[in-house]
Amino acid sequence: MDSRNDKKNISIVVSYVVLIAYAIATLFPFTWAILVSLTPITYFDESGNEKGVNIFDWPPKIRLFPKPSAFGAPLTFQNYKLIFEVVPLYRKWLWNTIVYAGLLTMGNILLNSLGGYAFARLNFPLKNFWFTMFLATMMVPGQVTLIPQYNLLVKYGLVNTYTGLFLPKLTNIFGLFLMRQFFLNFPKELEEAARIDGSGILRTYFKIVLPNALPAVSALAIYTFLGAWNDFQWPLIILSRKEMYTLTLGLNFFKTSYYTYWQYMMAASIFMTIPMIIIFLSFQRYFIETGKAVAVKG
């Protein structure tokens, strides 16, 4: 018994060591980005001389307080303010990103939930065939459809427009599959009770089904919002006017042909990351609830 307990304790210790090491390796880049975002480009030492900062020094030559010192540069939040002054279009890019992510989130919630409910509850010709065909498109690499999508938008004059930016992304097969799997496990008794009271399909859906599908809807909203907020490829292809850029494209403007303003770039990156962290931490429990519901029935 003692040998078994010893082996079990050793395995637990090894597991914790591995997990802690992995956590440190994962958090290191993020910690480095935060330190760089708080480091000024230049600072004055104790003799009053202006010095530049090499952010690639290790260990970092920084100090916590603004008092002049020969040790290194003081940490400051000034970079988060300066990103709006160095690149005046940053406010516009922030607004563009909010609009893009918001419209995609609302569109995906509405269309994917309606489509998922139709495939889960309604009977129509070739329902399983069409659902299988939709799932088959998930095996097609997204890069294959970029050129046809772009040519189509050029034909209808939708390049460099909000409509062209979000219209092709208003729905996706993953969201359709997620909602369909959730609705397969949704209790039919609630819908039957509503129909006995005289509710039609749409009224039953919007009044009964959708309000009770909050876990799946929240998970879909988070997936969609985070994906749109971080999207780089599609805005890069469809947008060429600077005032239409999103934040991911705007980060490149903190780099010139001869110098990269790493402090401003990291400050802008952390500024972009904060909303995602808040949203994920606030709604992470819905990921678990939706995962359980989707895994029950295929």
C-alpha positions, 0 to 999 in steps of 0.5 A: 500500500505504501509503495502505491501511495508513493507512486501516486504522490510522485505522479501527482508531483510530476504532473504539477511540475509539468503543468506549472512549466507549461503555464510559465512557457505559455504566459511568458510571451504575454508577460513580455508583451505587457512589460514592453508596452509599459516601457518608454522608448527613451528615458532620462537617467540620474544624470539627466541624459536621455537614453534609448531602451533596448527591449530585447535586453535580458533580464529587462533593464526596467524599474517600477518607479519613475525616480531617475536611476542608472538601473533602467527605464521606468514603467509607464502607461504613457504608451497606451495614450500615445498610440492614439496620437502616433496613429490618429486613425487608431480610433477609427480602426477601433470603431471599425473592429467593433462594428465588424465583430458586432455585426458578425456576432449578431448575424451568426446568432440569428442565422445559425440558430435558425438554421440549426433549429430547422435541421433539428426540428423541421422535416423537409425533403433531403434534410439529412443530405443537405446537412451532410453537404454543409458539413462536407464544406468544412473540409474545404480549406478557406483559402480555396474560396478567397479568390471566388469571394473576392471576385464576386464582391468586386463584381457587385462593387462591395470592396472597401465597404462594411457590407462587403466586409461582413456579408460573406461571414454572416454565417458559418457551418460550425455555428450551424452544427453547434446550434443543431446539436444543441437543439437536438437535445432541447426538450420537445415538451416546451415546444409542444406546450407552446403549440397547444397554446396556438403559437406558430413555429417562429413564435415558438422559436423566438419566445420559447426556444431561443431564450432557453438556448442561452448556453449555446447562443453565448458560446456561439457569440463568444466564438464568433466575436473573438474570431472576428476581433482577431481576424486578419486575413479577410480584412487584409484581402477586402480592404485597401483604404486605410480608414476602413482598416480594422485593429489587426491591420492597423498594428502594421502602422507602428512599423516603418521601413527602418524601425519598429516601435515595439512599445507602441505595437505591444501597447496596441496589442494588449489594448486589443487583448483586454476585451477578449480576456474580459469576455472569455472570463465572464462567459467561460462556463457556457463553453462547458455547458454547451460542450456537454449538450453537444456531446450527448447526441450526434 
